[in-house]
């Protein structure tokens, strides 16, 4: 693949921003909630890269969509537990939602490819 896929770039940028935030979590949350967030991010990146190179993208993208929903709740939980400030929280959901829209559009494109055309 010669050019990077915008969704991969978006997720990569989210990871670059979010991992340093998780590193600042208090010890009580860094190794539970923090690790869960980081693992989700890295798993999501792997899924997105697999989808980019796979012929069967649809199921990988659906799985990614589920991962993003889990990530939204983990981020929200970190805000509600006050391990992430409201100011920092205000930024990241919009970025994740934008990635979700990119993924959703890709899913629609892929689901259209799987529909058999009627015989004429």
Secondary structure, DSSP 8 states (H G I E B T S, - for coil): --S--HHHHHHHHHHHHHHHHHHTS-HHHIIIIIHHHHHHHHHHHHHHHHHHH-S-HHHHHHHHHHHHHHHHHHHHHHHHTTSS-HHHHHHHHHHHHHHHHHHHHHHHHHHHHHS-----
